[in-house]
Amino acid sequence: TLTIASTLYRMAVQKDPKRLFGCASNHLYSHSYGIALATDIFPDMDKTIIPLMNDDDIKSRGATGDDLLVYFMHSCPNLDPNNFPGKTIVVSGESKLGFPCAMTEADRVLNKLCAPDMPTGPRIYWIGPNDDSLRSILVHWGILLLNARMRPINEDEFSFIFDPLKKRKNTGEHFLIYANSHCVPHREMAFDALSKIGESHYLGVCSGLKSEIQNKKPSPFPMDKNIGTLMNSRAFNHYRFALVMESVDSSSAALTEKIFNAFLSGAIPIYFGNRAVWEIFNEKAFIWFDPQKPDPALKTVSFLENNPFAYQTMLAEPILKHGNHTIEMFFSVRDEIGHGMLKTRIRTMMGYEI
């Protein structure tokens, strides 16, 4: 009986896909983290990316049921992954505000908020800020971006997040940095309020709501836009605090690269957004800024500014909430990180060998 069961199991699961297809578009930002994820999950697959512009390319480029398509939300308007003969990973950085439901047809019927262009089907699987289901696994956008950045040249930077003994320290030169080009009221208000504590710098077009506040100045450390979103951390390293709030409220925000930028720089993050931060990060290592109740955050920042020992104590706190367990739960898309537990879950969901 065991032999028959083992044989049936081997027949049911697949080895790694043979070839990697990607929808061709100008969204290289999305492509980088989706392709990085796919090559980590399926290391034996041919890493040459075969581009697809539309459904006609699927046939003309010889796609088969043994191949894998990495599909990026909003990047492939002329490509229907249901027409791809192999399996598809939909990689999305969208928040649950736009795509709140699990990836099943039943859920799509029940949940009226599902986006009309969300691809669903028997060979389609979702990786991103969606709740776990039979066809989706939650991996936060910021973690996908971190994984894409941490190729061999930057491999040591994982340790700055994971290992408390290697946690970066800022230079302490300046008080606070705020870097945004999408100006939303709650972030602008927070920047204004924090600027009353000390001279604060902005990097980008957003500089608060009140121009009369004298403590706000452009940062002398511009970001190099040619080397990627997470490289804000280089500029942030000159600051004791980094204001890194998401653009929407905590009930619907994606967990983006913002808080990772602050931690990678060695600044203390001042954050508002996805409440998953309470599950991932040590609450003693960052400051939660509630726009509806700003006083607790403002008092904490003011206290830390006036008490160097308390500031250094917070700066020395481990970043992750539960150390190795947190790594396994949220970051482990590669074998060398957290025993590859997320990688195993994704392969199992998609029906591939472990």
N, C-alpha and C positions, 0 to 999 in steps of 0.2 A: 504493500500500500504506500509506504514511504517512497519507494522508487517511482511509482506511478505519479504521486503528488509532485515529486521533484522534477519529473519529466514535463508534467503539465505546467509547472512554474517556469521552467526554462523556455517552454514554447510561448508562454504568455508575455514574458519580458523581452526587451530588445537590448542589443548592444548599443554603443554610441552611434548617433547619426553619422552618416558617411560624409556629407557635405553641408556647408553652412551657407544659407541664403539670407540676404538682408534687403529690406526695401530701400531703394536708392532715393535719397532726397538731400536737401541742403541741411538737414538737422543733424549735423555731425556730433553735436553735443549729446543728443539722445543715442546716436549710434555707438558712441564710445562706451557708454556704460552697459548698453544691451549686449554688444559684441563681447565685451570683457566678461560679463556674466556667463554667456553661452559657452565661451571657450574654457571657463573655469569648471562649469558643470559637466561639460563633455570634453575632457582633455584628449581623447583619442580621435576626435573628429578632425577632418582636414580643415585647417584654419583659414584657408583661402576663402574670402567672402565673395560670393556670386551675387551681383546686384540685380534686383528686380524693380522695374518701374511700374509695371501694370500686369494684368492677368495674362496678356499674350506672352509676356516674357517667361512665365512659368513653364509653358510647353516648349517654347523655342530654346530654352536653356536646359531642358532635359531633367527637370525636377522629378524625383521619384518618392515613393513612400518611405525610403530609407534616409531622406534628407530632413533638415531642420530649417525653419524660417524664423528669423528674429524680426518681429513686427513692432513698429514704434507708433504709439498713438499720435494721430494728427499728421504723421509724416508720409503716409502712403495712401492718399485718397483714391488712387486708381487701382489699388491692389486689394482683392478680397482674399484673406487667408483661408477661407473655406474652399477656395479653388486650388490651394496648394496641396499636393498629394501626401506630403509628410506631416509631421507635427509642427505646431507653431507656438513659440513663446511670445506673448504680448508683454512688452516691457514698458511700464508707464510710470511717470513721475507725478501724474495727476492726483489731486487730493480726492478724498471720498465725497467731497461736495459735488464733484462732477460725475464720479463713477462709484456710487456707494454700495453696489450690490455684488453678491458673489457671482461666479461665472457659470451659472446654469440657466437654461431657458426658463425653468419654473420661477427662479428668482427674478428674472428679467420681466416676466409677466406681472409678478406681484409688486415689484418696486418701480413705481412710475418715474423715479428720478434717474433711472439708468440712461446714459447718453445714447442717442439714436445711432451713433457710429461705432458703438462698442462691439467688436467682433466676438461672437460666441459660436461654438460648434463642438463636435465630438473630438476634434484633434487640436483644439485651441486651449492654451493654458496661460494664466496671468501671473506675472511676478511684479509686485509693486505695492502701493499703499491700499490694498484691498484685503478684507478679512479672509482668513483661511477658509477654504471650502474644498470640494472634491477637485476643482479645477483652478484653484488660485492659492498662492502662498504669500503671506505678508512679508515683504522686504522693503524697508523704508528707503525713500529716494536718496536721502543723504548717505545711506550705507552703500547703495548701488554706485553713487558717485565716488565715494571713498575707495571702494573696491576697484573701480576703473582707474583711479589715479595711482593706486598702489601697485603698479607694475614693478618689475625688478629694480628699476632705477630709484624708486621711492619706497622700497619694501620696508626699510627701517622705520618709516613713519607710522606704520601700524603700532609699533611698540610705544610711540608717544601717547597713543590712546589707551593701549592695553596694559602697559607696565607702569605702575605708579612710580617706580624708581627712575624711569626714563621720561617722566612727564616734563614737557617743556616749561620753561619760565620766561616770562616777558622781560624786556629790558627795564621797565618801570619809568621810562622817560616821560610819558604823557598819561593823562587821566583816562580818556574814553574815545573810542572810535565808533563811527556809525557809517556803514557803507550800504547804500541802496540807491537804485535808479528808478524804482517803482514806489512812488510816494503815497503812502496811505496814512490816514489821520492818526491812528493809534500809535504808529511808529514815530511820526513827526512830533506828536504830543510828548511821547516818552523822551525823545531827544531833547526837546525844549526843557523839560523838567530836570533831566539829568545835567544839562548844561549849567543850571543854577548852582550845582555843587562844585563844579570846576571847569576849567577850559576844556572844551570838547571839540573834536575834529570830525569832519564829515568827508566821505570819499564817495563821490557820485553826485547826482543832481539834487538829491534830497538833503535838505538842511534845516528841517523843522518848520513850524508854522509861524513863529514870531521872529521876524528879522531884527527886531530891536534888541534882542538878547545879545549882549556883547561877548559872551564867552564861547561863541561858535566860530570856528575857523576851518578853512579847507585843510585837509591832511597834507603834510609835506612828503608823504610816502605813497605815491600813486601805485595802483595795481597795474600789473602787466596783463592786459586783457588777452594777450596772445598765448598765455600759458595755462588758462583754465580757471574755472570758477573757484576751486578750492585754494587757489593761490592767493586769495585774499589774506590767508593766514600769514603771509610774509609781511604785509603791511601792518597787520594786527599785532605783531610781535613787539611793537614799540609802545603798546598801551597796556595799562593795568586792567581795564575793562573793555569789553566789546558788546555793543548793543546789537543783538542778532535776533530780532523778532520776525516771525513769519508774517505773511501779508494778510492772512485771514484768521478768524478766531479759533480758539482751541478745540471747538467741536468738529471742525472740518479741515484743519490745516494739514498739509503734508509736512513730514519731518524732513526738511531739506538739508543742504550743506551748511546752513548758517551757523548752527551751534558747533558743528565740527570745525569750521574755520576758526572759531574762537579757541576751542580746546587745542587744536593743532598749533596755534600761535603762542600759547601760554598765557593768554589773557583770561580773565574770569568772564564767562558769558552772562549777559543779562538777556533773558529769553522769555518769549511768549509764543505759544503756538500749540503744536501737537502734544497732548498730555502723555503720549508714549515716552516722553523724556523721563517721567517719573519711574518707568519700568526699566529704562536703559541706563540712565546716568545717576550717579550719586547726588542726592539732593543737597549735600553740603558743598558741592563743587560748582554750582551755578546759582544764579539769582532769578527767581520767577517774577516777572513784572506783569501784573494784572492791570490792564488799562482802566478797568472799572474801579480798582482799589490800588492806586499807585503808591500810597504812603508807605506800606511795609517795605517795598523794594527800595524806595528812595531813602528811607531811614537806614536800611542795611548798607547801601552803597556809601552813604555819608559816614556811617560808623566805621566802615572798613578803611575809608580814606583817612580818617583821623586816628586810626589804631593800627600801625604797621604790623604789630605782632599778630593781631586778629586776621589781617589781610594775608600774611604769609601762611598762617595756619590753614585758611581756606584754599589758598593756592596750592598747598601741598596735598590736599585731599585727593584720593583716587578718583578717576573720572567715571569709571563704570560702577554700577550699583552693586553687582554681585560677582565681579571679577570674571573668572573662567566660565561660570554658568551664563553670564550675560553674553560673553563672546560666542558660546555655543548656540544660544537662543537666537541671536540677532545678526551675527557677523559671519557665520561659518560657511561661506559659499565656496571655500577652497579646502582641500584636505589638510593643509598646514595650519589652518585657522579653526580652532574649536573642534578638531576632529572631523571637519567637513559635515557637521550635522545638518545644516540647511541644505547643502548640496545633496546629501542623501535623501532628504525629504522631497526635494524637487524632482530628483530622478525617480523616486518611488511614485510620486503623483503622476508622472508622465509615462510610467510603465517601462523604465529602462533598468538595466542591471545595476546592482549595487556593487 
